[in-house]
Amino acid sequence: MLQLYGQQVKVSLAKPRTPEDRNFIALSRRRCQLLQLVSQESNRLRQCMDSQAKTFVQEMLKTLKTQLKTVDSAIEKCLESQAKTNPKIEVIRSVPGVGVVMTSTLIAELPELGSLSRGKIAKLVGVAPMIKQSGKSEGKRRARGGRGTVRRVLYMAALVATKKNAVINKFYIKLLSQGKPKKLALVACMLKLLTMLNDMVRHQTKWEEKKKSVAGSTVSNRPAPARVLDKV
């Protein structure tokens, strides 16, 4: 069975990670862990009634937040260092609404960015509308699955982009004016932002160089047909 699988399934090998890459990934994941711990301790602090226990929780929160600042500083230094040899970083950072967290997450957790088609990269992250089908019944298309770490950061980046990125802002307002719910419109913005970044990284084109063609809303760079967006 294994031999048959190897003969019939086309496998693409991932690029080996360097020690610097592994260090950067470890820092990025540690940041996610710290955010989860801060959230948990904050919840405990709100529910805690004992003054002594509150003090212990507050001390832990202070330690976690201090370490978070240290990790953030280390991530920024790694980004600056890698930017000298990795052109992806400057391309990603050139997009309004995309900051250090989004850039570091894409570099660490989505190395396929720029090498896959828009459909495949959307499925990989979990922002592609997928059909929910059982027998003859077919439910609404929903965006689900994929890499949760990337999707959560992409959500925040898209939220910022609806205010700071002229192209995403125009697209978001257009969807709202068409009567689309805010959550659906935001998911569509996530998809548009991701596919824009994927296209820019593939062609090594920074935002200012790509801005006019993106703002033109040509068929080739639209995030999805209207009939699909209605069912995200």
Secondary structure, DSSP 8 states (H G I E B T S, - for coil): -HHHHHHHS---------HHHHHHHHHHHHHHHHHHHHHHHHHHHHH---HHHHHHHHHHHHHHHHHHHHHHHHHHHHHHHHTTT-HHHHHHHTSTT--HHHHHHHHHH-TTTTTS-HHHHHHHHT-SEE--EETTEE---EE--S-HHHHHHHHHHHHHHHHH-HHHHHHHHHHHHTT--HHHHHHHHHHHHHHHHHHHHHHT--HHHHHHHHHTT-GGG-SS-HHHHTT-
